[in-house]
Amino acid sequence: MGEHVIKLPDVGEGVAEAELVEWHVKIGDLVREDTILAAVMTDKATVEIPSPVSGEVLWLGAAVGDAVAVGSPLIRLKVEGEGTSPSRAAAAAKPADTPKEVAKSARKAPAPAPSNANVQASAPAFGAPRPEGERPLASPAVRLRAREAGVDLRQVPGSGPAGRVGHQDLDAFIARGPQAAHATGLQPNNSVTDVKLVGLRRKIAEKMALANARIAPITYIEEVDVTALEDLRAALNKKKRPDQPKLTVLPFLMRAMVRAIAEQPNFNAQFDDEAGVLHQYGGVHIGLAAQTPAGLMVPVVRHAEARDLWDCAAEVARLAEAAKTGSATREELSGSTITITSLGALGGVATTPIINHPEVAIVGVNKITVRPVWDGSGFIPRKIMNLSSSFDHRVIDGWDAAVFVQRIKTLLETPAMIFVEG
């Protein structure tokens, strides 16, 4: 018997390290060739690591959330033959718990509350100290005091034999305040659970922190009457071919943004704040902030300027499905030059979207509502949608931001203009 050491492979793109986001095996597991051992994340792409051989897991070289360098040992297997390293003694080859495995196990177990552990050791904890319906043990005098104080003895932890409630227990319970003394059946929850941010969640946190630290944002909110747009959208969906996707508001907004960017190209840009250079792009690569089971992702519709309404809709649907299922590639999740964010039906009245650094603009879509609008002679129902857009005020002035949004508003309110060239 021997050992086979599996190292983190080169996952491409010149990546020097990757974050371990999931173990699929544990020490003692028997694995076959091609069994998925772990998953690592580079940027926003998750890569699964298969086993090249069959064997028994002896050692795990990292904990979830650790950064692992390419080429460093990731896992050791006991295999038939000599393996890639000499066989070790059983005690060394299969320790009861390696430090990494202990750390992993600790994350699975409920985290204790270290800050108040000593307090709980010297005083009874607040909360239901015994199973529901179990009669508390107490002397008649203690029961009388409890009734007079309006205290439910079932909620008082007892420090005596078999949980017997004494006068000191009742005093301590009453001293904690009227909310504890006059129990209503609703109990405070003082638990603290530590959740380590790993994988995509950590990437999102880092990205948001970077955007907040470097960008001076300005947010501009405008109402858009989308009544005519919704009528056109419904008519087009009614007549669409079976092979065509259903149209949402997004393809119309994308085409309107392409028209507005043609007039103000500095909105379709990335700002290198260290070099002091604004990179303006001819290609309009629109990022779509999408909520997925794994967290927020931004798949990118490339060259929206070269796509018609139906093509934009098809690409949006394809990328949304890829992001949702976790099959989106690194290329599909990077390279955006301007971003759209939408909460759909949960879009709210207004939002303050965070710019996708190093971009300089993000357009936020809020939900469509029917509101009464005065037309000069009376109130009529109109479908209104707010656009909440943020801009990097270091390179975009408020006036220019307003002109950009107003141009999009005009195109959406008169949707035929979206399709008129010139």
PyMOL commands that set and color helices and strands:
alter all, ss='L'
color gray80, all
select helices_A, chain A and resi 90-93+99-108+114-122+140-149+153-155+161-163+167-175+178-181+199-214+227-239+249-263+265-267+304-306+309-325+331-333+344-346+398-413+415-419
alter helices_A, ss='H'
color red, helices_A
select strands_A, chain A and resi 2-7+17-23+30-31+36-42+45-50+55-60+67-69+73-79+217-225+269-272+277-280+286-292+295-297+300-301+338-342+361-374+379-392
alter strands_A, ss='S'
color yellow, strands_A
deselect
rebuild
show_as cartoon
